Amino acid sequence: MGLKKRSPIWHPFTQHALQDEMIKIVRGDGAYLYTSDGHRIVDAISSWWVVTHGHCHPHIVSAIQEQAGKLNQIIFAGYSHDPAEEVAALLLKLAPRGLDHVFFSDGGSGSVEVALKMALGYWHNIGKQRIRIVVMQHSYHGDTVGAMSVGARGVFNVAYGPLLFDVTSVPFPASGREQATLDALESVCRNEIPAAFIVEPLVLGAGGMLMYPAWVLKEMKRICEASEVLFIADEVMTGWGRTGSLFACEQADITPDIVCYSKGITGGALPLAVTLCRGDIFDAHYSKDRTRTFFHSSSYAANPVACAAAKANLDLWQDSASRDRLASVATMQEQAIEPFRTDPRFANVRRTGTITALDLGAGDTGYLATIGPKLQAFFEARNLLLRPLGNTIYVMPPYCIAASDLDDIYTGIREAADALI
Ligand SMILES: *Cc1c(COP(=O)(O)O)cnc(C)c1O
């Protein structure tokens, strides 16, 4: 087989030599995407985990339209605007209690870089030598150099290895082996006196939709606190309802020292991210001494139109209907995944909140598992947007998904197994 056509657009995470013509999407509505040649696709992964209430939600669309004609960009140093201030106030109200400040950026990776810089800046400014970052095995925190450094090493970043900084990793708390993770974290916190521990709460996304229970999250926070290690929660994916609560940390009843939100923060309409922190981290930078300034910005930080979309999203979350919807999606997801628990072709059939995942048995595993592209082609032919992580299939729908569409998704998954193994 020859190579596929070169493409003037270099798409993300795409091997163009193996890529067929891209599917062109012209319109999105709720859980559906419409192609230029008239097909309707069910978006089973919320367009890479960002769309929460559905594509083109009318409340968010009208907020964007209104703001776009009023003020669509302004420097955010020395200047402020209502959409940012409203978003910040609502975030501080909805996020775990004890977070006092909001720093805006434009994407998840950026929000992680900000979190790491806040942590290092904190220790530097209070005059303590703490620089090491502790991470969890299989984590993903983004694709910029700092975010890659704290993420799992592998095929994604082997070429950039020399640029990445050293971290200490604790094992993933797999079922039955949670104590090993806690012991490792305790030992690292005691012996290495690290600056911070960064972790995806409850679900490790790109690392394979790996799930662990809230009590482990709570214990990890307690261990960090005992050694004054800053606890950074990367809720870029888990935030905005995915795990069944608005934020995953709520389920462990913890307040991280620093937390990152992005993806669903605008309901999936526009790029935006925030990093929230506790007062003492801000205070370590709060001084008449200008060298203690937090030296970070991005050109579009707190873009007013993106903030208006986030404000509209926050409005929706203040309505109990959105929370009720989460519960019903979780129930539908559980019913749909249940039969797979006894299907021997699948392993690790799991669910946390609105996210389900299952590993297709047989053959190689990992992100480059040979079954991956075959699965994807199979789903594409059935007008399902699913994008397995190697042999791990997961379903992370927008919350407006209909039961009948979930049926189609799981029928597709069952038939993929029938056809391919
Ligand atoms: C997607 C993701 C990121 C990176 O976000 P981008 O907006 O793609 O830069 C960081 N952390 C987690 C947990 C993610 O899922």
The ligand as an SDF file (V2000), in Angstrom:
LIG
                    3D

 15 15  0  0  0  0  0  0  0  0999 V2000
   -6.1420   17.6360   27.2970 C   0  0  0  0  0  0  0  0  0  0  0  0
   -5.3920   17.6860   28.5660 C   0  0  0  0  0  0  0  0  0  0  0  0
   -4.3850   18.6400   28.7930 C   0  0  0  0  0  0  0  0  0  0  0  0
   -3.9030   19.5740   27.7150 C   0  0  0  0  0  0  0  0  0  0  0  0
   -4.8900   20.4630   27.3080 O   0  0  0  0  0  0  0  0  0  0  0  0
   -4.7650   21.2330   25.9240 P   0  0  0  0  0  0  0  0  0  0  0  0
   -5.8880   22.1830   25.9260 O   0  0  0  0  0  0  0  0  0  0  0  0
   -4.8720   20.1860   24.8560 O   0  0  0  0  0  0  0  0  0  0  0  0
   -3.4250   21.8880   25.9120 O   0  0  0  0  0  0  0  0  0  0  0  0
   -3.7950   18.6800   30.0370 C   0  0  0  0  0  0  0  0  0  0  0  0
   -4.1620   17.8390   31.0110 N   0  0  0  0  0  0  0  0  0  0  0  0
   -5.1100   16.9120   30.8330 C   0  0  0  0  0  0  0  0  0  0  0  0
   -5.4980   16.0260   31.9680 C   0  0  0  0  0  0  0  0  0  0  0  0
   -5.7460   16.7880   29.6020 C   0  0  0  0  0  0  0  0  0  0  0  0
   -6.6750   15.8400   29.4150 O   0  0  0  0  0  0  0  0  0  0  0  0
  1  2  1  0
  2  3  1  0
  2 14  2  0
  3  4  1  0
  3 10  2  0
  4  5  1  0
  5  6  1  0
  6  7  2  0
  6  8  1  0
  6  9  1  0
 10 11  1  0
 11 12  2  0
 12 13  1  0
 12 14  1  0
 14 15  1  0
M  END
$$$$
